[in-house]
């Protein structure tokens, strides 16, 4: 059953009408619950009541145009921002395995959550002055304080999980790697602490089509082999339909559509249809209603 309701007309009010999370399908359980999340930066109202469920073990893709609030939402999920209004709750990731309430969580609870979280940054975000070993092993050194031999062992394991020749590249700097290899190194760093949740920030930006497909296949593979829950922020429609279990649309700070890939294709929402077709006429451009 789709989260999206039928709407007879598409004025601006209808375009911005949020959809509420549907009841989970049988056998699925929300790992992350976001309810009525708001965020202001000065007079700007960026997130305007975001409500969304992310099911355990799924890959949820969040689409949205420039200025829709994707980055701000991601920063909340990374615990870089706390909810100023509304709630984010995450099952079993606080200290002692308790549920996390992002707004009221202690520093200890946030640290525990981040140990369950991996982040794949846009353009990999590797430190150019460090080797692959040092880049991937950084969380184990800075957070877990593991000895060098254990760090090296875990880094090799992580690199092999993303199908990289670990022994050949451990001592190389990022500049010596191809774009696709840098992206895989970034993913290896994201999974080094064996997280339950992986956040992907525009993971295929700037990559050639072959490498894009490789990153998408790797995302699917990691979900299957590691059982992780993945949230992917992207505007790459091909990638979205390749990797997603469900697709949500963020528009002007609200989730205005959410459903399976088939439901997304059939959803008449004009913003979604404009993204699907790539048309220059629609709500995302000045041509809408002209």
N, C-alpha and C positions, 0 to 999 in steps of 0.2 A: 504494500500500500504506500503510495507516495505521500510525502509531507506537504505537498503543494495543493492548494485548493483552487477550484475553478473560479475565474474572474471574468465577468462579461465585458468589461471595458478597461482601457489602459490610460487613464489620466495619471498625473504625477502621483496622486495619493495611492492609486492602485499599484503603480510601479514599485512604490516603497513599502507596500504592505508586507510585514514580516510573516513568515510561516513558523509555526511552533513545532517542536520535535514530535514525531508520531510515536505511538507505542512501539517498543522494540519488537522485531519479528521473533517468533518462537526460537529459543535457543541462543539468542543474542542478548548481551548485557552491556549497558553503557559503562565504559571505563572513565570517560570524561563527560561531565555535565556542565554546560554553560547556560546560565539563565539571566536574561535581562541585563547583559553586561553593557555598561556605559563608560565612555572615556572622553573627557574634555581636555584640550590643550588651550588654555586661555579661553577665548570666546568660541573656538572651533569645537564642535561636537562631532567627534570622529566615529566612535562606536555608539550606536543609538538603540540599544536594547537587543544585543545579539543573544540568541538562544539556539543551542545546538547540542546534540548528543554525538559522541564518538564511541562506537562499539568496540569492545575488546577484540583484538585480532584483525580488525578491518583496515583497509586503506581508504581514508576519506580525503578527497581532493577538494580544496576550496578555491573557487574561481573568483575573479573580481578585476575590474578595470583599475587604472591608476586612481589613487585617492579614495578607494572604496573602504579602506580600513584593514587590509590584509596584514600589513606590517605591524600595525598596532595590536591586532589580535594575536599575531605570532609572539610579540613581546610579552603579552600576558601569559601565553602558554609556556614561555620560557621562564616565567616568574621574574622577568626584568621589570614588569609593572604589576602592581596589585590592583584588584578591582576597586574602583572608587564608588561604584554603585553596581549592584548585581552580584552574582556568585559564579565561581568556578570551583567545582568539587571533582576530585580525582580519587578513584577507588584504590585503597591499599598501598599508597606510596609515601605516606608520612612516616615518621619515626615509629618503629614498632609495628609496622604494617597497618597503621590506622588510615582511615580515609583523610584526605587533605582538603581543607577549606582554604583556598588561596588567600582570601581576604584576611583571615585571622591566624594563619599559620605562623608558627615560631620560626626562627632562623634554623633551628635543628630540623624542623619538618621540611623547610625549603631545601636544605642541603640533602636530606634523604630523597626528596622528589627528584632533584637534579641528578642523583646517582641512578635514577630509573629513566633518565631522559638523555637521548642523543639528538644532536642538531647537525644537519647538513646545510651549511651556509652557501649562499649564492657565490659562485666562482671559487668554491672550496675553502677560501679564507685560511689558507696555510701560511705559516710564518716563514718568509723567504730565507731568514738567517739560520733556520733549523733544518736538520736532516729529516728524512721521512721517519726514521726511528724516533727522533725527538718530537716531531709533530704529532704522530699518532699516539705516542706514549705519554704526552703531556698530562692528560687527566690522571693517569696512574701515578705520575710523579708528584704533581701539585696537589691532588685531592686525596689519593689513596696512600701516598708515601711508600710505595712499594720499592724494594731493592732493585738495582739495575738488571740483574739476571732475570727476575720475574717480569719486569717491564719488557725486556727484549722478547721473552717467550710469548707474552700476551700480544705484543705488536705483530710478531710473525703470524700468530694464529689469526689475528684480525685482518691482516693483509691477505692471507690466503682465503679468508671467507669472501673477499671481494675479488678473488681471482687475479691477484697480482703476484708477480715473482718476488716474494718477500726478500730472499737473500740477495737478490741482484740490486734492489733499490733502497735497502735500509739506510745506506750512508749517502744517498743522493740528496741534493737540495731540490725544492719544487721546480726551479727554473730548468732543471734537466729532464723534466717529465712532460709528456704530452698533456693536452687539456683533459682528455678522458682519464688518464692515469691520475692527474691531480684530483679530479672529482672522486675517483675511487679511493684515493688516500684520505680525502675528506670524509667519505662514508666509513672507511675503516676506523678513523678517529671517533666518529659518532657512535660506533657499536663497541668500542673497546671496553666499556664498563658494563656490557651486556644489558642494555636498557630494555625496559618494557615498551617505551614510547619513543618513536623517532619523528622529529619535525624536519621537513624538507622545505627550504626557502628557495623557490625558483631553481630546482636542481638541474635543469637542462639549459639554462640561459647561456648563450655564447658558445654552445657546442655544435659540431657538425651533425648531420642527420644520422650517420652511422653510430656515433658516440652517444647521441640522444637515445637511440634504441637500446644501446648497451646499458645505459644508466637506468632506463625504464625496466628492462629485464632484470637488472640487479635488484631494484626495489621490490619487484614481485618475488624474486628468489629469497630475499632476506625475510620478507613477510612469511613465506612458506616454511623456511628452514628454522628461523628463530622465533616465529610466532609473535612478532612485534606488532604493535598498533602504530600505524603510520598516518600522519597528517601532512599533506603535500599542498603547499601554496604555489600556484602556478597560473599562467595565462596560456600555456601550451595545450591547446585542445586535443591534439593527437596523443600527447602524453597522458592527459586526463582520462581519455577513454581507453587507453591501454592498461593503466594500472589501477583505476579506481574500483572500489566496491560501490561507493556512493559518491555523488558530486553535489556540493553545496555552492550556492551563488551568493556572494557578499556584494551588496549594492548600497551605496550611501550609508554604510554603517549598520546595515541590517541583513540578516539571512532571509532572502526573498524566495528562494527555491532550494529544495534538497530532495534527492531521490536517487534511485539506481540509474545506471547508464541508459537503459531503455526509457525510463521515466523522464530523464533529462532530455533525450532526443525529442520526445513528444510534448514536452512542456511548452506552452505557447508564450511564456513570459517574454516580452520583447527584448529585454536586456540579454537574456539567455540566448534567444534566437540570433541576436546580433553577434554575440560571441561565437556561436556555432558557425555562422555563415561568413563572418569577417566583413560584413557590410559596413560601409561608411555612413549609412543612414540608420539612425536609431537612437535610443535614449543615451547611449554612451558618447554621441557626437551631437553637434549643434543642428544636424539635419533632422532630428526627430521632431515631428509635428510641423515641419515647415511646408 
